[in-house]
Amino acid sequence: MELKEMTYKEALKLALKEMMTADGDVVIFGEDVRQGGGVTLGLVQEFGEARVMDTPASESAMVGCAVGAAMTGLIPVVALRSMDQAALALGEIIGAAARTAYTSGGQYHVPLTLLIPTGLGDGVRQAGQTLEGLFAQIPGLKIVAASTPAQAKGLLKSAIADPNPVVFLMNQDLMALKSQVPANADYTLPLETAYVEHPGDDMTIVTWGASLVTVLKAMAERDDVSAEVINPMTLAPMDIGAVLASVKRTGHLLIVHEGSKTGGIGAEIAASVIESDTFDYLEAPIVRLCGLDTPMPYNRRLQDVVAPQKEDVLQAIDDLLDL
């Protein structure tokens, strides 16, 4: 397998390019996708304006048009500009994209991918939110969160190939992250499959997105703790079996994510453990280290207060293991 070093952002663009090359039905909708500097940069020159379509600044119109296109045979990718703006299209996402296969009795499918920036943001009022828990409550949607450049490429290709609507979360704080990525065009990663990022026996840490980077930095400083770090990659439907198996072995569970604690993905993971026989294997209460229940501030220093940091992870490990 040939490896090439690239950023998270470059890996996303490569995934789009490879999918558009492989299938002429893959099209891109979005505001400024032809001339913007995002993950679609340069694609219009290669694939033409008929497949890379600028839209008005109306998120509901973007998603509505994409749903119709998907129902008639195209494979649309909608590039939305922020998590907050994606919320403006909730009517189309819930009522059309997520429900069509069910309400049509399987006569229609909506192979639609929504590219949505998430994470702390860049000091803009409507940019920095992590609403993954909101989207996870919509039946019929798959929620994917890539944490590395290789995952960005492999998971995005699988999301586009999936016959169901997929929300693909692009973490803004990871865009410049650089690492080795398989360069071969047939490289993909399966959806609904968790990945063990770090083996261990003392405790289980479930995390994803930028929080995974934070957790791995914390673990690099703790030679005295052996933690199995699990990255779900697909947040809904999640490979909860991998989490349960790990917790049965370690007896301790720490969940770390940037999204708000109330109504967050972490609450569902904890509930799944409590409601199963895995609960009997716990040697200590489950710990959730999450974003604060507050709007994301503009200031970067204040953002670091809202989202879990390395020091918070280290303290949570000590508390959970009673060190």
C-alpha positions as CSV (number, residue, x, y, z in Angstrom):
1,M,0.0,0.0,0.0
2,E,1.4,3.4,-1.1
3,L,1.4,6.0,1.6
4,K,1.5,9.8,1.1
5,E,1.7,12.5,3.8
6,M,-1.1,15.0,3.6
7,T,-3.3,17.1,5.8
8,Y,-6.8,16.2,7.0
9,K,-8.2,18.8,4.5
10,E,-6.2,17.4,1.6
11,A,-7.4,13.9,2.4
12,L,-11.0,15.1,2.2
13,K,-10.4,16.7,-1.1
14,L,-8.7,13.5,-2.4
15,A,-11.6,11.4,-1.3
16,L,-14.0,13.7,-3.2
17,K,-11.8,13.6,-6.3
18,E,-11.5,9.8,-6.3
19,M,-15.2,9.3,-5.9
20,M,-16.1,11.8,-8.6
21,T,-13.6,10.1,-10.9
22,A,-15.0,6.6,-10.1
23,D,-18.7,7.6,-10.5
24,G,-20.0,10.2,-12.8
25,D,-23.2,10.5,-10.8
26,V,-21.3,12.1,-7.8
27,V,-22.1,15.8,-7.7
28,I,-21.3,18.6,-5.2
29,F,-23.7,21.3,-4.0
30,G,-22.8,24.2,-1.8
31,E,-22.1,27.9,-1.4
32,D,-18.9,29.0,-3.1
33,V,-17.8,25.4,-3.8
34,R,-16.4,26.5,-7.2
35,Q,-14.2,29.2,-6.1
36,G,-13.8,28.8,-2.3
37,G,-10.7,27.6,-0.6
38,G,-12.2,24.6,1.2
39,V,-12.1,20.9,0.4
40,T,-13.7,21.5,-3.0
41,L,-10.9,23.8,-4.3
42,G,-10.0,23.0,-7.9
43,L,-12.7,20.3,-8.4
44,V,-14.7,22.5,-10.8
45,Q,-11.7,22.8,-13.1
46,E,-11.4,19.0,-13.2
47,F,-15.0,17.9,-13.3
48,G,-16.9,21.0,-14.7
49,E,-19.7,23.2,-13.5
50,A,-22.4,20.6,-14.1
51,R,-21.0,18.5,-11.3
52,V,-19.7,21.2,-8.9
53,M,-22.7,23.6,-8.4
54,D,-22.7,26.8,-6.5
55,T,-26.0,27.5,-4.7
56,P,-27.6,30.5,-3.1
57,A,-27.1,31.0,0.6
58,S,-30.1,28.9,1.6
59,E,-29.3,25.7,3.4
60,S,-32.8,24.3,3.2
61,A,-32.7,24.9,-0.6
62,M,-29.3,23.2,-0.9
63,V,-30.4,20.1,1.0
64,G,-33.9,20.0,-0.6
65,C,-32.4,20.1,-4.1
66,A,-29.9,17.4,-3.1
67,V,-32.6,15.1,-1.8
68,G,-34.5,15.4,-5.1
69,A,-31.3,14.8,-7.0
70,A,-30.5,11.7,-4.9
71,M,-34.0,10.3,-5.5
72,T,-33.6,10.5,-9.2
73,G,-30.2,8.8,-9.5
74,L,-27.5,11.3,-8.6
75,I,-25.1,11.0,-5.6
76,P,-25.0,14.5,-4.1
77,V,-22.5,15.8,-1.6
78,V,-23.6,19.0,0.1
79,A,-20.9,21.2,1.6
80,L,-22.4,23.3,4.4
81,R,-20.5,26.1,5.9
82,S,-21.0,25.5,9.6
83,M,-22.9,23.4,12.1
84,D,-25.1,26.4,13.0
85,Q,-26.1,26.9,9.4
86,A,-26.7,23.2,8.9
87,A,-29.4,23.6,11.5
88,L,-31.3,25.9,9.1
89,A,-31.8,22.8,6.9
90,L,-33.2,20.6,9.7
91,G,-36.6,20.5,8.1
92,E,-35.3,19.0,4.9
93,I,-32.8,16.7,6.7
94,I,-35.4,15.3,9.0
95,G,-38.5,15.3,6.9
96,A,-37.0,14.5,3.5
97,A,-33.5,13.0,3.6
98,A,-33.8,10.8,6.7
99,R,-37.4,9.6,6.2
100,T,-37.7,9.0,2.4
101,A,-36.5,5.4,2.4
102,Y,-38.9,4.5,5.2
103,T,-41.9,6.5,4.0
104,S,-41.6,5.2,0.4
105,G,-41.4,1.6,1.6
106,G,-37.9,1.3,0.2
107,Q,-38.9,2.5,-3.3
108,Y,-36.6,5.5,-3.0
109,H,-33.2,5.9,-1.3
110,V,-31.3,9.1,-0.6
111,P,-27.5,8.5,-1.1
112,L,-26.7,12.0,0.2
113,T,-23.6,13.1,2.2
114,L,-23.7,16.3,4.2
115,L,-20.2,17.8,4.9
116,I,-20.6,19.8,8.1
117,P,-17.7,21.6,9.9
118,T,-17.8,21.0,13.6
119,G,-15.5,21.8,16.6
120,L,-14.4,24.9,18.3
121,G,-14.4,27.2,15.3
122,D,-12.4,30.2,14.4
123,G,-13.8,33.1,16.3
124,V,-16.9,33.6,14.2
125,R,-20.3,33.9,15.9
126,Q,-22.0,31.1,13.9
127,A,-19.1,28.8,13.2
128,G,-18.1,26.9,16.4
129,Q,-20.7,24.4,17.7
130,T,-20.7,20.7,18.2
131,L,-24.3,19.5,17.7
132,E,-23.6,15.8,16.9
133,G,-26.0,14.8,19.7
134,L,-28.8,16.6,17.9
135,F,-28.2,14.9,14.6
136,A,-27.8,11.5,16.3
137,Q,-31.5,11.8,17.4
138,I,-32.7,11.7,13.8
139,P,-33.7,8.1,12.7
140,G,-32.5,7.3,9.3
141,L,-29.3,9.4,9.4
142,K,-25.7,8.0,9.8
143,I,-23.3,10.3,11.7
144,V,-19.6,9.9,10.9
145,A,-16.6,11.7,12.6
146,A,-13.1,11.3,11.2
147,S,-10.2,12.0,13.5
148,T,-7.1,11.6,11.3
149,P,-6.3,12.3,7.6
150,A,-6.5,8.6,6.8
151,Q,-9.9,8.3,8.4
152,A,-11.0,11.4,6.6
153,K,-10.3,9.8,3.3
154,G,-11.5,6.3,4.0
155,L,-14.7,7.3,5.8
156,L,-15.8,10.0,3.4
157,K,-15.5,7.6,0.5
158,S,-17.6,5.1,2.3
159,A,-20.1,7.8,3.3
160,I,-20.6,8.8,-0.3
161,A,-21.0,5.2,-1.4
162,D,-23.6,4.5,1.2
163,P,-27.2,4.4,0.0
164,N,-28.4,6.3,3.1
165,P,-28.0,9.9,4.1
166,V,-24.8,10.5,6.0
167,V,-23.8,13.5,8.1
168,F,-20.0,13.7,7.8
169,L,-18.5,15.9,10.6
170,M,-15.3,17.7,9.5
171,N,-13.5,19.0,12.6
172,Q,-12.1,22.5,12.1
173,D,-9.3,22.0,14.5
174,L,-8.0,19.0,12.6
175,M,-7.8,20.6,9.1
176,A,-4.1,21.2,9.3
177,L,-3.3,17.8,11.0
178,K,-0.8,15.9,8.8
179,S,-0.1,12.2,8.7
180,Q,0.4,9.3,6.3
181,V,-2.7,8.4,4.1
182,P,-3.1,5.4,1.8
183,A,-2.8,6.9,-1.7
184,N,-4.4,4.0,-3.6
185,A,-7.9,4.8,-5.0
186,D,-9.5,1.6,-3.6
187,Y,-8.8,2.6,0.1
188,T,-11.9,2.9,2.2
189,L,-12.9,2.4,5.9
190,P,-16.1,0.7,6.8
191,L,-18.9,2.6,8.5
192,E,-20.4,1.4,11.8
193,T,-17.0,-0.1,12.9
194,A,-15.0,1.2,15.9
195,Y,-11.2,1.3,15.8
196,V,-8.8,0.8,18.7
197,E,-6.4,3.7,18.6
198,H,-4.4,2.6,21.6
199,P,-4.4,-0.8,23.4
200,G,-4.6,-1.0,27.2
201,D,-6.0,-3.0,30.2
202,D,-6.5,-0.6,33.1
203,M,-9.4,1.4,31.6
204,T,-11.4,2.2,28.4
205,I,-11.5,5.7,26.9
206,V,-14.1,6.3,24.2
207,T,-13.4,9.5,22.2
208,W,-13.4,10.9,18.7
209,G,-12.7,14.0,16.7
210,A,-10.3,16.6,18.1
211,S,-10.8,15.0,21.6
212,L,-9.0,11.9,20.3
213,V,-5.9,14.0,19.7
214,T,-6.2,15.5,23.2
215,V,-6.6,12.1,24.8
216,L,-3.6,10.6,22.9
217,K,-1.4,13.5,24.0
218,A,-2.5,12.9,27.6
219,M,-1.7,9.2,27.3
220,A,1.7,10.0,26.0
221,E,2.5,11.5,29.4
222,R,1.2,8.6,31.5
223,D,3.4,5.5,31.4
224,D,1.8,4.3,34.6
225,V,-1.7,3.9,33.0
226,S,-2.6,1.4,30.4
227,A,-5.8,2.7,28.6
228,E,-7.6,1.2,25.6
229,V,-8.6,4.2,23.5
230,I,-11.6,3.4,21.2
231,N,-12.6,5.7,18.4
232,P,-16.2,4.9,17.3
233,M,-15.7,6.7,13.9
234,T,-19.4,6.2,13.2
235,L,-21.4,7.9,16.0
236,A,-24.8,6.7,14.8
237,P,-25.4,3.8,14.5
238,M,-22.4,3.1,16.7
239,D,-20.4,-0.1,17.1
240,I,-21.4,-0.2,20.7
241,G,-20.4,-3.9,20.9
242,A,-16.7,-2.9,20.7
243,V,-17.1,-0.5,23.7
244,L,-19.0,-3.1,25.8
245,A,-16.3,-5.8,25.1
246,S,-13.6,-3.4,26.1
247,V,-15.3,-2.2,29.3
248,K,-15.9,-5.9,30.4
249,R,-12.2,-6.4,30.2
250,T,-11.0,-3.2,31.8
251,G,-13.8,-2.4,34.3
252,H,-13.4,1.4,33.9
253,L,-14.9,3.8,31.4
254,L,-14.1,7.4,30.5
255,I,-15.9,9.1,27.7
256,V,-14.4,12.3,26.2
257,H,-16.0,14.6,23.6
258,E,-16.4,18.2,22.7
259,G,-20.2,18.2,22.5
260,S,-22.3,19.4,25.4
261,K,-22.7,16.9,28.3
262,T,-26.5,17.2,28.4
263,G,-28.0,15.1,25.6
264,G,-24.6,14.2,24.2
265,I,-23.4,11.1,22.5
266,G,-21.5,10.2,25.7
267,A,-24.8,9.9,27.6
268,E,-26.0,7.3,25.1
269,I,-22.7,5.3,25.4
270,A,-23.0,5.4,29.2
271,A,-26.7,4.3,29.1
272,S,-25.8,1.4,26.8
273,V,-23.2,0.2,29.3
274,I,-25.6,0.6,32.2
275,E,-28.5,-1.2,30.5
276,S,-26.4,-4.2,29.5
277,D,-24.7,-6.9,31.5
278,T,-21.5,-4.9,31.1
279,F,-22.7,-2.8,34.1
280,D,-21.8,-5.8,36.3
281,Y,-18.2,-5.5,35.2
282,L,-17.7,-1.9,36.3
283,E,-15.3,-1.3,39.1
284,A,-16.1,2.4,39.4
285,P,-18.8,4.8,38.1
286,I,-18.6,5.9,34.5
287,V,-16.9,9.3,34.0
288,R,-18.0,11.7,31.2
289,L,-15.6,14.5,30.3
290,C,-17.5,16.7,27.8
291,G,-18.0,20.2,26.6
292,L,-19.7,22.7,28.9
293,D,-23.4,23.3,28.4
294,T,-22.8,26.8,27.0
295,P,-22.7,28.4,23.6
296,M,-19.2,28.4,22.1
297,P,-17.4,31.7,22.9
298,Y,-15.5,33.6,20.2
299,N,-12.2,33.9,22.1
300,R,-9.9,31.0,21.7
301,R,-8.8,31.0,25.4
302,L,-12.4,30.8,26.4
303,Q,-13.0,28.0,23.9
304,D,-10.3,26.0,25.7
305,V,-12.3,26.4,28.9
306,V,-15.4,25.0,27.3
307,A,-13.8,22.0,25.6
308,P,-11.9,19.3,27.4
309,Q,-8.1,19.8,27.5
310,K,-5.2,17.5,28.1
311,E,-5.0,18.5,31.8
312,D,-8.7,17.7,32.2
313,V,-8.1,14.2,30.7
314,L,-5.2,13.6,33.0
315,Q,-7.3,14.6,36.0
316,A,-10.2,12.4,34.9
317,I,-7.9,9.4,34.6
318,D,-6.6,10.0,38.2
319,D,-10.1,10.4,39.5
320,L,-11.5,7.3,37.7
321,L,-8.6,5.0,38.8
322,D,-8.3,6.7,42.2
323,L,-4.6,7.5,41.7
